[in-house]
Amino acid sequence: MFVQRRPTSMLGSLLVTAELVYHGAVRNVRKTHGNAFISILMNVLQTVIMVAVFYVMFTVLGLRGLKLRGDFLIYIMTGIFLYMTHIKTMSAVTGAEGPASPMMQHAPMNTIVAILSGMLSALYIQVLSLFLILFVYHVGFTPVEIHDPIGCLAMVLLAWFTGAAVGMVFLSLKPWFPTFISIASSIYQRANMIASGKMFVANTLPGYLLAMFDWNPLFHAIDQSRGHAFVNYFPRNSNWEYAFWLGVTLMTIGLMGEFYTRRHVSASWSAKS
């Protein structure tokens, strides 16, 4: 009764996939609220509240003297923006539609489209929130001065990519261990409140403390972003290459695991006897 037209060329297949990813990303943006503007506003308010909380905490505890020489709020934002991008992307990918989801019954939908939609929707919301907050801060309070804005944006993309890579590993394991993955992803988010290093300067850490943080790709991305944001800060205890190659490794493992899971998953796994 229904005839599905298949693309006859690689370009046609890419265009169809891109269209599916676009509509999937729009659906994800509207998932939290029917109005896309309200959905973005909620994310902006969440970021603003976190920046305000850290600003008050640093001020009350008298830790502002430990900051870098430069705009104190830029110091906080370089940590908060990358943390939010990393965590939101990880959550979006982990929560993407799996192979047993009813959405997969609608051709030509597949899990890769769902994963890409989650990644791009998270990136869109976070980058839009970032520029909106910086614009308001620049116009309403004080001019924003960033030493290397392209480098800072590259670190945001690195935090996004590594978040997606961690999310891929969680997603590939979720059908096998759903309760464990739910707990593990929550622990990862909470642990990164401290383990991301957004509350301190990496160059000031002694060796025994540095070993507790340098495993984390987000720690390296945040420290490198501060090196691009401030002209007088040169990160010595981090490098973006480690975060990038760890992200590539985790993404490869996650894709392999997702491919294996897709071939074995069943809709009856979660059924009660």
BAFI-3210 file (N, C-alpha, C; in Angstrom, 3 decimals, decimal comma, padded with zeros to 6 digits):
// residues 273
n [1|2|3|4|5|6|7|8|9|10|11|12|13|14|15|16|17|18|19|20|21|22|23|24|25|26|27|28|29|30|31|32|33|34|35|36|37|38|39|40|41|42|43|44|45|46|47|48|49|50|51|52|53|54|55|56|57|58|59|60|61|62|63|64|65|66|67|68|69|70|71|72|73|74|75|76|77|78|79|80|81|82|83|84|85|86|87|88|89|90|91|92|93|94|95|96|97|98|99|100|101|102|103|104|105|106|107|108|109|110|111|112|113|114|115|116|117|118|119|120|121|122|123|124|125|126|127|128|129|130|131|132|133|134|135|136|137|138|139|140|141|142|143|144|145|146|147|148|149|150|151|152|153|154|155|156|157|158|159|160|161|162|163|164|165|166|167|168|169|170|171|172|173|174|175|176|177|178|179|180|181|182|183|184|185|186|187|188|189|190|191|192|193|194|195|196|197|198|199|200|201|202|203|204|205|206|207|208|209|210|211|212|213|214|215|216|217|218|219|220|221|222|223|224|225|226|227|228|229|230|231|232|233|234|235|236|237|238|239|240|241|242|243|244|245|246|247|248|249|250|251|252|253|254|255|256|257|258|259|260|261|262|263|264|265|266|267|268|269|270|271|272|273]
n.u [000,828|001,860|004,586|007,981|010,251|013,493|016,661|018,645|021,289|024,449|024,590|021,881|021,126|022,589|021,343|018,741|019,275|020,365|018,097|016,428|017,938|017,824|015,042|014,787|016,468|015,074|012,793|013,913|014,764|012,326|011,391|011,467|009,758|006,845|007,100|009,766|011,279|010,809|011,936|014,676|015,062|014,737|017,029|018,966|018,400|019,011|021,791|022,546|021,760|023,509|025,984|025,628|025,399|027,970|029,467|028,598|029,359|032,185|032,717|031,735|033,256|035,712|037,431|038,061|040,505|042,049|041,633|042,283|044,187|042,105|038,788|036,557|034,060|034,233|036,147|034,636|032,591|033,911|034,293|031,648|030,147|031,427|031,165|028,338|027,783|029,155|027,912|025,153|025,185|026,166|024,003|021,947|022,748|022,950|020,284|019,119|016,948|016,660|017,457|015,188|013,145|009,877|010,003|011,843|010,464|009,536|010,392|012,620|013,963|016,630|019,043|021,419|020,633|019,013|020,935|022,684|020,851|020,306|022,874|023,311|021,136|021,656|024,095|023,266|021,456|023,162|025,245|023,770|022,729|025,117|026,110|024,022|024,034|026,626|026,314|024,369|025,786|027,938|026,715|025,084|026,626|029,687|032,255|033,116|036,140|038,029|040,860|041,502|039,028|038,299|039,793|038,646|036,024|036,617|037,356|034,913|033,582|035,178|034,568|031,907|032,156|033,576|031,707|029,639|030,966|031,356|028,659|027,934|029,166|027,751|025,191|025,454|025,681|023,352|020,927|021,706|022,414|020,368|019,570|022,010|023,429|021,858|022,312|025,119|025,527|024,322|025,992|028,361|027,700|027,328|029,837|031,440|030,940|032,923|035,209|035,646|037,184|036,415|036,283|038,739|042,153|044,138|046,931|047,752|047,559|048,972|051,118|050,073|047,363|046,713|046,779|044,328|042,560|043,410|042,652|040,263|038,614|037,137|038,259|040,708|039,776|038,470|040,579|042,284|040,622|040,625|043,205|043,023|041,205|042,329|044,973|047,209|047,476|048,858|048,283|049,753|049,367|047,633|046,347|044,896|045,024|045,017|042,361|040,973|041,821|041,110|038,372|037,916|038,611|036,710|034,368|034,639|034,624|032,056|030,434|030,991|029,989|027,301|026,534|026,785|024,922|022,576|022,099|021,345|019,461|016,191|012,713|011,399|013,048|012,710|010,333|008,032|007,801]
n.v [-001,213|001,272|002,896|003,139|005,464|005,102|006,740|007,194|007,781|008,573|011,220|011,841|010,143|011,281|013,783|013,066|011,890|014,118|015,762|014,228|014,266|016,983|017,415|015,685|016,947|019,359|018,337|017,364|019,761|020,936|019,215|019,617|021,715|022,901|025,265|026,497|028,756|029,151|026,804|027,225|029,515|028,481|026,925|028,933|030,368|028,402|028,194|030,832|030,954|029,061|030,312|032,607|031,465|030,346|032,675|034,109|032,255|032,164|034,790|035,065|033,136|034,255|033,658|034,956|036,092|034,067|033,827|034,180|036,894|039,189|039,405|038,397|037,114|036,068|034,141|032,396|031,754|030,399|027,947|027,131|027,220|025,274|023,037|022,741|022,331|019,902|018,089|018,294|017,388|014,780|013,715|014,000|012,275|009,828|009,509|009,098|007,777|004,287|001,100|-000,497|001,266|002,649|004,633|003,733|002,116|003,527|003,929|006,052|006,043|005,691|004,545|006,026|008,460|009,353|009,659|011,611|013,696|014,226|015,067|017,385|019,024|019,556|020,936|023,159|024,491|025,053|026,636|028,783|029,758|030,476|032,613|034,404|035,012|036,116|038,302|039,851|040,358|041,784|044,064|045,074|045,219|045,069|045,525|042,599|040,934|038,754|036,875|034,974|034,237|032,302|030,062|029,588|028,914|026,590|024,931|024,706|023,178|020,925|020,072|019,466|017,361|015,377|014,961|013,825|011,482|010,118|009,798|008,055|005,657|005,089|004,867|002,609|000,623|000,774|-000,775|-003,289|-002,972|-001,280|-000,027|000,277|001,948|004,237|005,083|005,346|007,352|009,507|009,753|010,425|012,960|014,400|014,096|015,550|018,134|018,833|017,434|018,445|020,684|023,335|025,129|025,951|026,963|025,227|025,366|025,967|023,687|021,184|018,314|015,867|016,378|017,021|014,587|013,544|014,743|014,929|012,829|013,417|014,436|016,806|018,468|019,125|020,484|022,735|024,015|024,591|026,303|028,537|029,332|030,308|032,351|034,241|036,525|036,420|033,884|030,702|027,533|024,795|022,290|020,791|019,496|019,779|017,760|015,277|015,167|015,197|012,825|010,904|011,276|010,446|007,743|006,793|007,348|005,623|003,120|003,292|003,418|000,928|-000,715|000,100|-000,764|-003,527|-003,969|-003,130|-005,213|-007,258|-006,453|-006,548|-005,933|-007,154|-007,291|-005,698|-006,617|-007,886|-011,021]
n.w [000,000|000,895|-000,565|-000,278|-001,302|-002,317|-002,138|-005,067|-005,292|-003,697|-002,848|-002,698|-000,610|001,479|001,646|002,397|004,888|006,221|006,297|007,946|010,311|010,887|011,381|013,527|015,377|015,793|016,970|019,360|020,532|021,088|022,966|025,767|026,033|024,359|022,982|021,223|021,832|024,584|025,531|024,952|026,488|029,070|029,290|029,144|031,497|033,367|033,026|033,678|036,369|037,488|037,000|038,570|041,132|041,510|041,362|043,643|045,586|045,318|045,991|048,646|049,991|049,733|047,610|045,310|044,915|043,975|041,327|037,766|036,351|035,135|033,720|036,129|035,858|033,274|033,726|035,350|033,550|031,462|032,610|033,342|030,915|029,276|030,888|031,015|028,287|027,809|029,643|029,004|026,356|026,678|028,168|026,284|024,210|025,588|026,252|023,790|021,184|021,208|019,530|019,953|020,200|019,588|017,626|015,809|014,139|012,071|008,960|007,069|009,583|011,945|014,422|014,305|013,191|015,286|017,311|016,198|015,990|018,698|019,527|017,920|018,584|021,278|021,019|019,528|021,288|023,472|022,344|021,328|023,739|024,977|023,331|023,620|026,389|026,651|024,971|026,322|028,672|027,654|026,523|028,596|030,953|031,078|028,609|026,817|026,728|025,003|024,526|022,463|020,670|018,741|019,472|021,987|021,222|019,834|021,956|023,231|021,325|021,542|024,138|023,669|021,796|023,276|025,296|023,791|023,035|025,480|026,102|024,017|024,752|027,113|025,971|024,317|026,195|027,634|026,934|027,905|030,615|032,071|034,564|035,929|034,134|034,188|036,824|036,741|034,779|036,057|038,307|036,979|035,972|038,376|039,573|037,867|038,585|040,312|039,381|036,852|037,075|036,964|039,021|039,886|039,178|036,970|036,792|039,345|040,818|042,919|042,290|043,392|043,579|040,969|039,666|040,271|038,608|035,931|034,292|033,199|030,327|030,098|032,014|030,804|028,520|029,641|031,013|028,875|027,434|029,067|028,715|026,140|026,532|028,282|028,135|029,705|030,747|030,673|030,036|031,635|032,635|031,152|028,036|024,834|022,990|024,288|025,275|022,849|021,476|023,332|023,229|020,553|020,792|022,706|021,292|019,107|020,410|021,529|019,180|018,038|020,076|020,016|017,469|017,772|019,818|018,555|016,812|018,470|020,304|021,760|021,773|023,796|025,981|028,241|029,195|031,585|033,237]
ca.u [000,000|002,759|005,837|009,061|011,209|014,872|017,561|019,399|022,684|024,997|024,181|020,483|021,079|023,070|020,322|017,644|019,750|020,469|016,733|015,962|018,662|017,283|013,728|015,006|017,029|013,975|011,950|014,601|014,742|010,977|010,981|011,256|008,622|006,303|007,608|011,230|011,849|010,760|012,922|015,999|015,086|014,929|018,439|019,713|018,202|019,762|023,195|022,703|021,664|024,739|027,031|025,367|025,712|029,421|029,970|028,337|030,156|033,575|032,786|031,520|034,383|036,942|038,320|038,248|041,929|042,719|041,291|043,259|044,104|041,171|037,381|036,229|032,919|034,713|036,783|033,580|031,834|034,676|034,038|030,232|029,693|031,937|030,545|026,960|027,807|029,589|026,921|023,907|025,381|026,205|022,641|021,153|023,141|022,563|018,834|018,634|016,089|017,408|016,971|013,880|012,183|008,837|010,392|012,634|009,558|009,170|011,485|013,982|014,563|017,555|019,658|022,436|019,903|018,603|022,136|023,110|019,853|020,558|024,121|023,186|020,187|022,365|025,065|022,528|020,935|024,252|025,946|022,864|022,705|026,424|026,189|023,013|024,510|027,763|025,814|023,737|026,848|028,739|025,934|024,484|027,503|031,035|032,700|033,756|037,425|038,537|042,124|041,421|037,666|038,219|040,296|037,628|034,930|037,116|037,295|033,493|033,316|035,866|033,742|030,723|032,539|033,888|030,447|028,955|031,693|030,986|027,267|027,857|029,501|026,590|024,066|025,671|025,525|022,074|019,990|022,196|022,412|019,655|019,610|023,392|023,804|021,156|023,041|026,476|025,479|024,025|027,225|029,309|027,310|027,590|031,281|032,061|030,813|034,243|036,280|035,887|038,184|035,930|036,310|040,099|043,110|044,914|048,361|048,046|047,386|050,164|051,117|049,223|045,978|046,553|046,517|042,919|041,726|043,875|042,015|038,982|038,790|036,541|039,257|041,671|039,102|038,227|041,845|042,760|039,773|041,083|044,419|042,621|040,405|043,136|046,253|048,316|047,413|049,425|048,036|050,881|048,988|046,579|046,528|043,656|045,204|044,568|040,899|040,478|042,058|040,261|037,035|037,884|038,625|035,418|033,361|034,806|034,119|030,614|029,808|031,088|029,032|025,946|026,285|026,571|023,662|021,488|021,851|020,885|018,441|014,837|011,691|010,891|014,039|012,196|009,023|007,944|007,215]
ca.v [000,000|002,417|002,644|004,009|005,792|005,081|007,565|006,425|008,213|008,861|012,577|011,768|009,531|012,267|014,813|012,480|011,758|015,465|016,225|013,493|014,783|018,319|017,297|015,075|017,966|020,263|017,599|017,330|021,105|021,187|018,143|020,134|022,643|022,990|026,489|026,403|029,917|028,870|025,749|027,860|030,419|027,667|026,558|030,159|030,645|027,401|028,587|032,081|030,631|028,407|031,335|033,458|030,701|030,258|034,031|034,394|031,344|032,630|036,067|034,844|032,376|035,015|032,952|035,729|036,386|032,950|033,808|034,717|038,330|039,438|039,462|037,266|036,379|035,281|032,978|031,465|031,308|029,402|026,659|026,777|026,972|023,992|021,988|022,555|021,727|018,512|017,289|018,269|016,535|013,412|013,316|013,894|011,064|008,674|009,384|009,004|006,628|003,061|000,260|-001,073|002,345|002,682|005,536|003,005|001,404|004,435|004,071|005,506|006,413|004,724|005,007|007,045|009,722|009,764|010,098|012,892|014,705|014,596|015,826|018,709|019,842|020,017|021,953|024,357|025,190|025,559|027,726|029,931|030,292|031,104|033,912|035,291|035,469|037,004|039,557|040,640|040,799|042,792|045,284|045,578|045,334|045,524|044,909|041,292|040,849|037,379|036,932|034,158|033,700|031,080|028,978|029,305|028,198|025,245|024,158|024,382|022,040|019,761|019,614|018,850|016,080|014,392|014,616|012,889|010,211|009,452|009,404|006,893|004,465|004,823|004,437|001,237|-000,306|000,974|-001,903|-004,431|-002,644|000,011|000,605|000,666|003,081|005,405|005,524|005,742|008,654|010,516|009,933|011,144|014,376|015,013|014,112|016,588|019,425|019,101|016,834|019,204|021,711|024,677|025,991|026,332|027,115|023,993|025,634|026,094|022,397|020,364|017,066|014,816|016,723|017,005|013,204|013,243|015,448|014,955|011,773|013,917|015,286|018,116|019,231|019,652|021,450|023,964|024,701|025,136|027,433|029,696|029,785|031,113|033,510|035,234|036,732|036,178|032,530|029,693|026,234|023,865|020,972|020,203|019,604|019,436|016,535|014,142|015,146|014,862|011,422|010,109|011,346|009,577|006,356|006,474|007,363|004,377|002,026|003,444|003,047|-000,533|-001,297|000,378|-001,650|-004,884|-003,966|-003,002|-006,512|-008,231|-005,909|-007,016|-005,141|-007,932|-007,319|-005,041|-007,171|-008,631|-012,345]
ca.w [000,000|000,951|-001,274|000,197|-002,349|-001,844|-002,954|-006,054|-005,301|-002,379|-002,500|-002,297|000,715|002,441|001,805|003,173|006,268|006,793|006,584|009,118|011,476|011,174|012,019|014,836|016,268|016,142|017,926|020,649|021,106|021,582|023,870|027,112|025,986|023,009|022,371|021,154|022,519|026,021|025,787|024,969|027,640|030,270|029,341|029,461|032,922|034,117|032,969|034,438|037,802|037,902|037,035|039,734|042,349|041,648|041,632|045,057|046,404|045,307|046,697|050,075|050,540|049,570|046,679|044,078|044,753|043,325|039,908|036,833|036,150|034,054|034,114|036,994|035,318|032,137|034,351|035,753|032,377|030,706|033,233|033,318|029,550|028,799|031,710|030,566|026,950|027,941|030,362|028,247|025,187|027,182|028,528|025,058|023,488|026,409|026,198|022,410|020,881|020,972|018,418|020,261|020,359|018,539|016,546|014,813|013,241|010,984|008,006|007,182|010,865|012,517|015,666|014,016|013,046|016,634|018,036|015,625|016,357|020,087|019,592|017,302|019,344|022,475|020,603|019,113|022,465|024,304|021,651|021,307|025,099|025,216|022,657|024,192|027,695|026,435|024,388|027,390|029,582|026,941|026,323|029,809|032,114|030,723|027,357|026,916|026,037|024,941|023,792|021,252|020,654|017,921|020,309|023,007|020,575|019,541|023,193|023,432|020,434|022,095|025,258|023,049|021,183|024,321|025,936|022,904|023,070|026,738|025,948|023,132|025,544|027,971|025,136|023,839|027,322|028,317|026,838|028,666|032,046|032,121|035,890|036,209|033,285|034,712|038,022|036,360|034,094|037,080|039,090|036,125|035,951|039,686|039,824|037,057|039,245|040,895|038,594|035,625|037,348|036,638|040,209|040,254|038,081|036,916|036,995|040,782|041,492|043,138|041,528|043,940|043,259|039,520|039,255|040,509|037,642|034,543|033,507|032,706|029,131|030,328|032,761|029,833|027,655|030,398|031,262|027,603|027,056|029,832|028,064|024,981|026,956|029,006|027,476|030,642|031,318|029,778|030,694|031,595|033,152|030,323|026,590|024,145|022,207|025,107|025,287|021,512|021,149|024,218|022,650|019,370|021,267|023,312|020,238|018,345|021,255|021,624|017,907|017,921|021,007|019,549|016,329|018,301|020,561|017,600|016,185|019,452|021,184|021,516|022,470|024,934|027,056|029,442|029,532|032,853|033,071]
c.u [000,857|004,082|006,863|010,056|012,604|015,739|018,405|020,864|023,134|024,587|022,728|020,328|021,534|022,023|019,145|018,039|019,841|019,091|016,174|016,624|018,114|015,945|013,851|015,558|015,951|013,058|012,591|014,605|013,379|010,528|010,667|010,080|008,150|006,792|009,138|011,894|011,887|011,778|014,336|016,132|015,324|016,390|019,309|019,601|018,966|021,245|023,450|022,669|022,947|025,903|026,867|025,734|027,217|030,027|029,791|029,214|031,622|033,728|032,675|032,708|035,718|037,939|038,564|039,712|042,687|042,470|042,457|043,122|043,268|039,754|037,010|035,065|033,298|035,404|035,739|032,868|032,589|034,505|032,594|029,762|030,154|031,344|029,125|026,905|028,145|028,491|025,612|024,025|025,443|024,809|021,777|021,470|022,738|021,062|018,263|017,793|016,948|016,813|015,606|012,800|011,125|009,180|011,142|011,762|009,157|010,377|011,442|014,685|015,501|018,255|020,709|021,784|019,487|019,784|022,602|022,135|020,054|021,807|023,932|022,199|020,840|023,357|024,369|022,068|022,066|024,980|025,068|022,786|023,994|026,482|025,181|023,468|025,684|027,315|025,197|024,797|027,676|027,994|025,489|025,432|028,882|031,468|033,451|035,037|037,954|039,747|042,038|040,030|037,519|038,711|039,307|036,472|035,347|037,073|035,857|033,120|033,993|035,077|032,472|031,051|032,833|032,632|029,651|029,631|031,369|029,541|027,095|028,177|028,329|025,422|024,218|025,475|024,135|021,094|020,408|022,106|021,671|019,733|021,011|023,797|023,106|021,879|024,420|026,485|025,173|025,263|028,248|028,985|027,654|029,085|031,957|031,824|032,153|035,355|036,567|036,920|037,724|036,029|037,710|040,975|044,051|046,403|048,737|047,965|048,732|050,013|050,163|047,730|045,710|046,209|045,056|042,010|042,146|043,398|040,799|039,190|038,205|037,486|040,252|041,026|038,881|039,520|042,407|041,918|040,181|042,411|044,126|041,892|041,256|044,531|047,427|048,266|047,882|049,275|049,209|050,489|047,847|046,967|045,273|043,792|044,739|043,049|040,352|040,641|041,308|038,822|036,896|037,819|037,278|034,305|033,435|034,267|032,595|029,891|029,867|030,083|027,596|025,587|026,008|025,223|022,471|021,117|021,234|019,739|017,072|013,871|011,181|011,870|013,461|010,822|009,090|007,271|006,039]
c.v [001,256|002,045|003,645|004,237|005,870|005,962|006,694|006,822|008,490|010,258|012,597|011,176|010,507|013,347|014,309|012,356|013,113|016,014|015,533|014,010|016,146|018,222|016,638|016,067|018,956|019,600|017,560|018,697|021,392|020,166|018,670|021,097|022,757|024,208|026,449|027,562|029,693|027,802|026,322|028,778|029,660|027,264|027,759|030,466|029,653|027,760|029,846|031,811|029,973|029,392|032,216|032,747|030,631|031,626|034,381|033,520|031,791|033,928|035,876|034,135|033,107|034,377|033,738|036,078|035,286|032,916|034,304|036,230|038,612|039,476|038,205|036,445|035,573|034,016|031,942|030,890|030,270|028,015|026,219|026,422|025,596|022,833|021,705|021,904|020,251|017,648|017,180|017,363|015,073|012,899|013,119|012,621|009,819|008,435|009,285|007,746|005,413|002,226|-000,360|-000,009|002,290|003,596|004,809|002,205|002,252|004,636|005,472|005,913|005,313|005,349|006,089|008,416|010,240|010,307|011,465|014,011|015,175|015,443|017,256|019,595|020,385|021,114|023,252|025,161|025,805|026,727|028,969|030,579|031,043|032,504|034,895|035,859|036,434|038,345|040,448|041,181|041,916|044,123|045,899|045,837|045,874|044,845|043,602|041,300|039,425|037,376|036,192|033,519|032,425|029,867|028,593|028,512|026,769|024,363|023,819|023,179|020,767|019,194|018,926|017,464|015,018|014,009|013,620|011,512|009,434|008,965|008,190|005,608|004,086|004,281|002,994|000,199|-000,257|-000,181|-003,119|-004,190|-001,320|000,714|001,103|001,894|004,353|005,967|006,063|007,100|009,776|010,802|010,725|012,638|015,062|015,119|015,232|017,988|019,843|018,642|017,583|020,302|023,120|025,633|026,424|026,408|025,918|024,224|025,715|024,760|021,720|019,019|016,021|015,102|016,665|015,603|012,816|013,837|015,232|013,774|012,283|014,795|016,674|019,023|019,879|020,714|022,782|024,734|025,313|026,337|028,692|030,214|030,628|032,386|034,617|035,311|036,369|034,808|031,520|028,327|025,272|022,436|020,328|020,316|019,099|018,148|015,307|014,030|014,718|013,372|010,480|010,112|010,453|008,111|005,948|006,443|006,078|003,189|002,089|003,039|001,536|-001,210|-001,078|-000,517|-003,077|-004,977|-003,916|-004,343|-007,516|-007,747|-006,429|-006,166|-005,841|-007,949|-006,767|-005,573|-007,948|-009,982|-012,527]
c.w [000,000|000,301|-000,780|-000,930|-001,764|-002,739|-003,882|-006,109|-003,872|-001,915|-002,031|-000,911|001,794|002,699|002,636|004,637|006,961|007,145|007,819|010,393|011,873|011,905|013,397|015,840|016,708|017,164|019,302|021,331|021,733|022,624|025,267|027,171|024,542|022,248|022,399|021,886|024,031|026,392|025,873|026,181|028,939|030,411|029,690|030,950|033,786|034,152|033,791|035,933|038,295|037,974|038,273|041,032|042,564|041,940|043,109|045,951|046,462|046,093|048,206|050,708|050,384|048,630|045,396|043,856|044,054|041,825|039,051|036,759|034,909|034,599|034,895|036,440|034,078|032,639|034,745|034,532|031,551|031,303|033,080|031,910|029,059|029,587|031,232|029,195|027,018|028,539|029,584|027,018|025,603|027,517|027,281|024,291|024,275|026,331|024,798|022,214|020,545|019,855|018,673|020,428|019,256|017,371|015,437|013,847|012,037|010,074|007,398|008,477|011,325|013,714|015,419|013,852|014,421|017,436|017,526|015,971|017,787|020,232|019,084|018,049|020,613|022,120|020,240|020,331|023,278|023,643|021,591|022,688|025,414|024,604|023,238|025,529|027,537|025,849|025,464|028,351|028,953|026,839|027,641|030,959|031,740|029,430|027,590|026,089|026,140|024,023|022,462|021,187|019,827|018,725|021,391|022,413|020,226|020,786|023,570|022,575|020,942|023,278|024,746|022,495|022,242|025,105|025,112|022,933|024,342|026,661|025,049|023,884|026,452|027,150|024,676|024,940|027,943|028,142|027,665|030,177|032,265|033,473|036,219|035,407|033,751|035,937|037,641|035,665|035,079|037,933|038,280|036,076|037,265|039,950|039,056|037,601|039,862|039,961|037,300|035,831|037,075|037,809|040,603|039,012|038,087|037,185|038,477|041,512|041,724|042,436|042,052|043,713|041,755|039,018|039,429|039,437|036,190|033,703|032,741|031,470|029,310|031,111|031,803|028,944|028,376|030,626|029,984|027,161|027,819|029,287|026,841|025,400|027,565|028,398|028,388|031,297|030,276|030,453|030,497|031,952|032,367|028,862|025,892|023,353|022,981|025,079|023,926|021,225|022,089|023,706|021,425|019,788|021,840|022,269|019,408|019,127|021,350|020,350|017,687|018,842|020,565|018,374|016,803|019,014|019,616|016,968|017,156|020,329|020,784|022,324|023,709|026,114|028,354|029,858|030,825|032,602|034,023]
res [m|f|v|q|r|r|p|t|s|m|l|g|s|l|l|v|t|a|e|l|v|y|h|g|a|v|r|n|v|r|k|t|h|g|n|a|f|i|s|i|l|m|n|v|l|q|t|v|i|m|v|a|v|f|y|v|m|f|t|v|l|g|l|r|g|l|k|l|r|g|d|f|l|i|y|i|m|t|g|i|f|l|y|m|t|h|i|k|t|m|s|a|v|t|g|a|e|g|p|a|s|p|m|m|q|h|a|p|m|n|t|i|v|a|i|l|s|g|m|l|s|a|l|y|i|q|v|l|s|l|f|l|i|l|f|v|y|h|v|g|f|t|p|v|e|i|h|d|p|i|g|c|l|a|m|v|l|l|a|w|f|t|g|a|a|v|g|m|v|f|l|s|l|k|p|w|f|p|t|f|i|s|i|a|s|s|i|y|q|r|a|n|m|i|a|s|g|k|m|f|v|a|n|t|l|p|g|y|l|l|a|m|f|d|w|n|p|l|f|h|a|i|d|q|s|r|g|h|a|f|v|n|y|f|p|r|n|s|n|w|e|y|a|f|w|l|g|v|t|l|m|t|i|g|l|m|g|e|f|y|t|r|r|h|v|s|a|s|w|s|a|k|s]
***
